[in-house]
Amino acid sequence: MRILTIGVGSKGAEISSVLHRKGIKVNRIPLFRCYAVLNRFEDVRDIKLSEENKFFLPKTLDVTGILNEIMSRYEIHEGAIVITSFKDEDVKIAVEISRKLKDVFEDPVMVLGIINTRELGNVIGKIKLLKDVSDFLILTRDEKIDETVEALNILARVGEIDLKKKVTGEVVVDTSDLFNALSRDGFTIIGQARRRISLFRFLMKRSHLLALRTQRMLDLVREAIENLSFEGDIETAKSALIVFAGNPDEMTMDGLFASIDFVENLNRDIVVRYGDYPIPNARFLSVAVLFSGLRRIKFD
């Protein structure tokens, strides 16, 4: 899934630059098309993006020219994500960008809101504001950014096929599954977990190896849920999405169904979507878990 990515302010632009450098590529094409909109002069030099993808917006909220320039490049996108901190000036710009994007963009517009719990301010009001101008709102703590970037890398793979490797998942998950899992009502949180695959697994008997693979998948889902991007009441979530990515030989249908059962047991009314993205010969297995439609946040 190719995502137009716009980072707002120093924090949002920093994440956009990380996705530019570390974001996933399929068929040598980057899935995150990254830009930065900065409101402090000193940040323009520090953000590691190409010069034509950085924009300076001093003391104004008119983002029309910036969006016209971005959209004039005729890139193919299947969604957009605006990344912002909860600083007042960043939120104001993010709101304008999201609002205008929805006017000109046919695909869903998401906002990733980065919350610093040491500087809460009017968080509830800003959440409502960002939710109103976007199709979907994803929340993450500042200290969970690395994990959130990894989860986005997994989720961005949905709908993609590596033409060189020519493989598809056992349970194909596409872009519509992701957007159907995201709820316009409430907010979304995501988690991820990853394990390296030991070479010594080939010494195991087949039954033991299958059991290990199944248990590993379930353990990964549990770990991802224990390390979600923000604390929310997942027992009231309306929908969930589970996406495994990695070596297809290390995935089992028993592991997938056990993972689904585990999530459903957290909330019997939840709608769970799921799938996998195979990466042949990979030395790892990872998972992203998404919960959406949450309405209550929790602070430590």
C-alpha positions in Angstrom: 0.0 0.0 0.0 1.6 3.3 -1.1 1.0 6.0 1.5 1.4 9.7 1.1 3.3 10.6 4.4 3.4 14.2 5.7 5.2 14.9 8.9 4.2 18.2 10.6 6.5 20.1 13.0 9.9 18.8 14.2 8.5 15.5 15.7 6.2 14.6 12.8 8.9 15.5 10.3 11.4 13.4 12.2 9.1 10.4 11.9 8.5 11.1 8.2 12.3 11.1 7.6 12.7 7.8 9.5 10.0 6.2 7.3 11.9 7.6 4.3 15.1 5.9 5.4 13.7 2.8 7.0 10.3 2.4 5.4 9.6 -0.8 3.6 10.1 -1.1 -0.2 8.4 -3.7 -2.4 9.6 -4.2 -6.0 12.2 -1.5 -5.1 9.4 1.0 -4.7 9.1 2.8 -1.4 5.7 2.4 0.1 5.9 5.7 2.1 6.2 8.8 0.0 7.6 11.2 2.6 7.3 15.0 3.1 7.8 17.4 6.0 6.0 20.7 6.8 8.0 22.6 9.3 7.2 25.7 11.3 10.6 26.4 12.8 13.4 27.7 10.6 16.1 25.8 12.4 14.4 22.4 11.8 14.5 22.8 8.0 18.3 22.0 8.0 18.1 19.1 10.4 15.4 17.0 8.9 16.9 14.3 6.6 14.7 14.5 3.6 15.4 15.6 0.0 15.2 19.4 -0.3 12.2 19.4 -2.6 10.2 17.4 0.0 10.7 19.8 2.9 8.4 22.9 3.2 8.7 25.8 5.6 5.4 27.4 6.8 6.2 30.4 9.0 3.3 32.0 11.0 0.5 31.0 8.6 -2.0 28.2 8.2 -2.3 28.4 4.4 -1.1 25.0 3.3 -2.8 25.2 -0.2 0.5 25.9 -2.0 2.3 23.0 -0.3 -0.4 20.5 -1.1 -0.7 21.8 -4.7 3.0 21.2 -5.1 2.8 17.6 -3.5 -0.2 16.6 -5.6 1.3 18.0 -8.8 3.9 15.2 -8.7 1.3 12.7 -9.8 2.5 9.9 -7.6 0.2 6.9 -7.0 -1.2 6.7 -3.5 -3.7 4.4 -1.8 -4.0 6.5 1.4 -2.4 9.4 3.3 -1.1 9.8 6.8 -0.4 13.1 8.5 2.0 12.7 11.5 1.9 15.3 14.2 2.8 15.9 17.9 0.2 17.4 20.2 1.9 20.8 20.4 -0.6 23.5 19.7 1.1 24.9 16.6 1.7 21.4 15.1 -2.0 20.4 15.7 -3.2 23.5 14.0 -1.2 22.8 10.8 -2.1 19.1 10.9 -5.8 20.0 11.0 -5.5 22.3 8.0 -3.5 19.7 6.0 -5.9 16.9 6.8 -9.0 19.1 6.1 -7.7 20.2 2.7 -6.4 16.7 1.8 -9.8 15.3 2.3 -11.1 17.8 -0.2 -8.7 16.7 -3.0 -7.8 13.2 -2.0 -10.0 10.3 -3.0 -8.4 7.8 -0.7 -8.6 7.7 3.2 -6.7 10.3 5.2 -5.2 9.0 8.5 -3.6 11.0 11.3 -0.9 9.6 13.5 -1.0 11.6 16.7 2.1 11.5 18.9 1.4 12.2 22.6 4.0 13.2 25.1 2.3 12.3 28.4 4.6 14.7 30.3 2.9 17.6 28.3 -0.7 16.6 28.1 -2.4 20.0 27.9 -5.9 19.7 26.2 -5.3 16.2 24.9 -9.0 15.2 24.7 -9.9 18.4 22.8 -7.1 17.8 20.3 -8.0 14.2 19.8 -11.5 15.2 18.9 -10.3 17.9 16.6 -7.9 15.5 14.7 -10.6 12.9 14.5 -13.1 15.3 13.0 -10.7 16.3 10.1 -9.5 12.8 9.3 -11.0 9.4 8.3 -9.0 7.5 11.0 -7.0 8.6 14.0 -4.0 6.5 15.3 -2.5 7.3 18.6 1.0 6.6 19.9 3.1 7.6 22.9 6.3 9.5 22.1 8.4 6.7 23.6 6.6 4.1 21.4 7.6 5.7 18.1 10.1 3.0 17.1 7.6 0.2 17.6 4.9 2.2 15.8 7.2 2.7 12.8 7.8 -1.1 12.7 4.1 -1.8 12.9 3.4 0.7 10.1 6.0 -1.1 8.0 4.2 -4.4 8.5 0.8 -2.9 7.8 2.0 -1.1 4.7 2.8 -4.5 3.1 -0.9 -5.3 2.8 -2.1 -5.5 -0.8 1.5 -5.7 -2.1 3.0 -8.6 -4.2 6.7 -9.0 -4.6 7.0 -9.6 -8.4 10.5 -11.1 -8.0 9.6 -13.7 -5.4 6.1 -14.3 -6.8 4.5 -15.6 -3.6 1.3 -14.7 -1.8 0.1 -15.4 1.7 -1.9 -18.3 2.9 -4.6 -15.8 3.9 -4.2 -12.8 1.6 -4.8 -9.5 3.3 -5.3 -6.4 1.1 -5.8 -2.6 1.4 -9.5 -2.9 1.9 -9.0 -5.2 4.9 -6.9 -2.6 6.5 -9.3 0.3 5.9 -12.3 -1.9 6.9 -10.5 -2.7 10.2 -10.0 1.0 10.9 -13.0 2.5 12.5 -14.2 6.1 11.9 -15.7 6.0 15.4 -13.1 6.5 18.1 -9.4 6.0 17.7 -6.9 3.3 16.8 -3.8 1.8 18.5 -1.2 -0.6 17.1 1.4 -2.9 18.4 4.1 -5.1 16.9 6.5 -7.9 17.9 9.3 -9.6 16.1 11.4 -12.8 16.7 14.5 -14.0 14.9 14.4 -17.6 13.6 17.0 -20.0 15.0 18.9 -22.2 12.6 18.8 -25.0 15.1 15.1 -25.6 14.3 16.1 -28.1 11.6 17.3 -30.5 14.3 13.8 -30.8 15.7 11.2 -33.5 14.9 8.4 -32.4 12.7 5.7 -32.4 15.3 7.9 -30.5 17.8 8.7 -27.9 15.1 5.1 -27.4 14.1 4.2 -26.9 17.8 7.0 -24.4 18.2 5.9 -22.4 15.2 2.3 -22.3 16.4 3.3 -21.3 19.9 5.7 -18.6 18.6 2.9 -17.0 16.6 0.6 -16.8 19.6 3.4 -15.5 21.8 4.1 -12.8 19.2 0.5 -11.6 19.3 0.5 -11.5 23.1 3.7 -9.5 23.1 2.3 -7.0 20.6 -0.8 -6.5 22.6 1.3 -6.0 25.8 3.2 -3.2 24.0 0.5 -1.3 22.2 1.3 2.3 21.0 -1.1 3.8 23.5 -3.2 2.6 26.5 -6.8 2.1 25.4 -9.7 0.0 26.5 -9.3 -2.8 24.0 -12.1 -4.7 25.6 -14.5 -2.2 23.9 -12.7 -2.1 20.5 -15.0 -2.6 17.5 -12.5 -4.2 15.2 -9.0 -5.7 15.1 -6.5 -6.6 12.4 -3.7 -9.2 12.7 -1.0 -9.3 10.1 2.0 -11.7 10.2 5.1 -11.0 8.0 8.2 -13.0 7.6 9.3 -16.5 6.6 6.2 -18.4 5.3 7.7 -21.7 6.5 7.4 -20.4 10.1 3.7 -19.7 9.9 1.0 -22.2 10.6 -2.8 -22.1 10.2 -3.1 -23.4 13.8 -1.0 -20.4 15.0 -3.1 -18.0 13.0 -6.4 -19.4 14.3 -5.0 -19.5 17.9 -4.1 -15.8 17.6 -7.6 -14.9 16.3 -9.1 -16.9 19.3 -6.9 -15.0 21.7 -8.0 -11.6 20.4 -11.7 -12.6 20.3 -11.5 -13.8 23.9 -10.5 -10.3 24.9 -13.7 -8.9 23.4 -16.5 -11.3 22.2 -18.1 -8.5 20.1 -14.9 -7.6 18.2 -14.6 -8.2 14.4 -11.2 -9.6 13.7 -9.5 -9.5 10.3 -6.3 -11.3 9.6 -3.7 -12.4 7.0 -0.1 -12.8 6.3 2.6 -11.4 4.1 5.3 -14.0 3.2 9.0 -13.1 2.8 10.7 -16.2 1.6 14.0 -17.1 3.3 13.5 -14.4 5.9 15.3 -15.0 9.2 12.5 -13.5 11.2 8.8 -13.6 11.9 6.9 -10.4 12.9 3.3 -9.4 13.6 1.3 -6.2 13.7 -1.9 -6.0 15.8 -4.4 -3.2 15.4 -7.3 -2.3 17.6 -9.8 0.3 16.4 -13.0 2.0 17.5 -11.7 2.7 21.0 -13.3 5.6 22.9 -11.6 5.6 26.2 -7.9 6.4 26.7 -5.8 5.6 29.8 -3.0 7.6 31.3 -0.5 6.3 33.8 
